[in-house]
Amino acid sequence: MTTLHVIAHSPFGDNRLSSCLRLLGPEDALLLCGDAVHALQPGSTPQRALQAAAIGPRLFVLDEDLQARAISTDLAKAVDYAAFVGLSLHYDKVNTWL
């Protein structure tokens, strides 16, 4: 069963991102939104963890949140809300890390 994992909290305040990366299945995907997009800051520990996880095309980020925080990245595919809905329908379940 495939899962879309959604994280919205900053990776600098807790360990949600590292916990998620440990549990991520080979066909699961990860969507960063809200303050979680700070994980994509170049040179940061969370960004290195995402690179090491080698998620590749299964790493997504809400474009609106990237723009609001003036972050640019090639590590994740930027999506809009319509694509977010599409992702949630594509995967068997959605796990939001509250």
C-alpha positions in Angstrom: 0.0 0.0 0.0 1.5 3.3 -1.1 1.4 6.4 1.1 1.7 10.1 0.5 3.4 11.6 3.6 2.6 15.3 4.2 4.7 17.4 6.5 3.9 21.0 7.3 6.1 21.8 10.4 9.6 23.2 10.3 12.3 20.5 10.4 14.3 22.7 12.8 11.7 22.4 15.6 11.2 18.7 15.9 12.0 15.3 14.4 9.0 14.7 12.1 11.1 14.8 8.9 13.7 12.4 10.1 11.0 10.0 11.5 9.2 10.2 8.2 12.3 9.5 6.2 13.0 6.4 8.3 9.5 5.1 7.6 9.2 6.0 4.0 8.5 3.0 1.8 10.1 2.5 -1.6 6.9 3.6 -3.4 5.8 6.3 -0.9 6.1 10.0 -1.6 6.7 13.0 0.5 5.0 16.4 0.2 6.5 19.4 2.1 4.2 22.4 2.7 4.0 25.3 5.2 7.1 25.7 7.2 8.4 22.2 6.2 9.7 23.8 3.0 12.5 25.2 5.1 14.0 21.6 4.9 15.0 22.6 1.3 17.3 25.4 2.4 20.6 24.9 0.6 23.3 23.5 2.9 21.0 22.7 5.8 21.0 19.5 7.7 17.4 18.7 6.6 18.3 19.3 3.0 21.2 16.9 3.2 18.9 14.3 4.8 16.5 14.6 1.9 19.3 14.2 -0.6 20.6 11.2 1.3 17.2 9.6 1.3 17.3 9.6 -2.6 13.6 10.1 -2.9 14.0 11.8 -6.3 10.8 12.1 -8.2 8.7 11.2 -5.1 9.6 14.5 -3.3 7.1 17.3 -3.8 6.7 20.8 -2.4 3.8 23.3 -2.5 5.0 26.0 -4.9 3.0 28.7 -3.0 4.9 27.9 0.2 8.3 28.0 -1.6 7.4 31.4 -3.0 6.2 32.8 0.3 9.5 31.8 1.9 11.7 32.8 -1.0 13.2 29.4 -1.3 14.2 27.8 -4.6 15.2 24.2 -5.2 15.8 21.5 -7.8 15.6 18.8 -5.2 11.7 18.6 -5.1 9.0 19.0 -7.7 6.9 22.1 -7.0 3.2 21.5 -7.3 0.1 23.6 -6.9 -3.0 22.8 -4.9 -4.7 21.0 -7.8 -1.6 18.7 -8.2 -1.7 18.1 -4.4 -5.2 16.8 -4.7 -4.1 14.7 -7.6 -1.3 13.2 -5.5 -3.7 12.5 -2.7 -5.8 10.5 -5.1 -2.9 8.7 -6.7 -1.6 7.2 -3.5 -3.5 4.6 -1.5 -3.5 6.7 1.7 -2.3 10.1 2.9 -0.5 10.4 6.2 -0.2 13.9 7.6 2.5 14.3 10.2 0.7 16.4 12.8 
